[in-house]
Amino acid sequence: MKKLTGTFRNTQWDPYLLVSQIVAMQALLYVSLGTIMYVMDFFALANHTLDHIFEYHEIHVTDLGGRLVIVAFILNSLVGAGLLWFVVRRTKLCLDFSFTFHFTHLVICWWYNEAFPSTIGWWMLNAVCTALMCVCSEFLCLKTELKEIPVGYTALNNKVDL
């Protein structure tokens, strides 16, 4: 027997859409992080290396370079919130995509360093960035989902041939 539900949105699971959204978000977030990090390295007069993105020892507050790396990650979380709103557009999926990006970043950092990230600063920064990306993207998606559906006089006068 077919289950009748009154849902607004089709909730059928589409693995191709999901995987393509995950790949798109990973690529866009790393491109934006690389771009932000390039600008931060330019201001700090530092060398442009992948260490600033994947080396967990680079995250510290003792010098300008480490602070700019922290700012770059926080700015990337805000950019990521906008990208989640643009690519995914579902409030329910914001936490999943935020966690997926940061979990993938953990695995890449682990592989890149050949050691599990062990500094408290790295863990705190990634926890804050995950929460920031999730909350901001949920706000943007929820704001879009709750917009009024315009029903005007012209919409009622259109005749439909049945």
Buried (B, 14 or more C-beta within 10 A) or exposed (E): EEEEEEEEEEEEEEEEEBEEBBEBBBEBBBEBBBEBBEEBBEEBEBEEEEBBBBBBBBBBEEEEBBBBBBEBBBBBBBBBBBBBBEBBBBBEBBBBBBEBBBEBBBEBBBEBBEEEBEEEBBBEBBEBBBBBBBBBBBBBBEEEEEEEEEEEEEEEEEEEEE
